[in-house]
């Protein structure tokens, strides 16, 4: 089955800095990679996703890049703000099998004002 | 407002007791899922359902049971056989299980603790 590794587990930045969270996956058949943001006491919310036919996708201050050859994908947040503080999860889903995404263990992002 | 409603927000279980967590969605989604979240563990799949009256075990189904009698409802029962039930439980749904329509949307979660 799929295995997703996510790093770092904790990331602390100053407001205005950039933050990068990296994930690797094991199943070359995976073709869909969502990123979720989970605020304290709430459920995860989808913030951006990318499919395997695209190398990069941007949405305002957030972007995701995908390297299919190396089997890794990253979340980039620019000009971080205190409200970006949350736990971020990456996931990978393959095109066959159960279609259920496999999640990374999460990254706790702390943005200091 | 369309969405996924989980209740209760907090739940306490006594030894030997079964408890049921509610999950209701009004998104007209076919697929529904239950995940367990422990600190530093990410999301682990307990059960999922593609369609009414059908459900499949996930990675950690032991000690849990589900039913899917209605499209909008997917309750999870934590049985007394689950020896370590303290966790944050998340329900999710997606339009379909497979294909480009299986983007998952999550409820706000239920925190279960053992007394």
Interface residues (C-beta under 8 A of the other chain):
Chain A: X6 X9 X32 X34 X36 X41 X42 X43 X44 X45 X46 X49 X89 X93 X98 X99 X100 X101 X103 X104 X105 X106
Chain B: X4 X6 X33 X40 X41 X42 X43 X45 X48 X56 X58 X90 X92 X97 X98 X99 X100 X102 X103 X104 X105 X106 X107 X108 X109
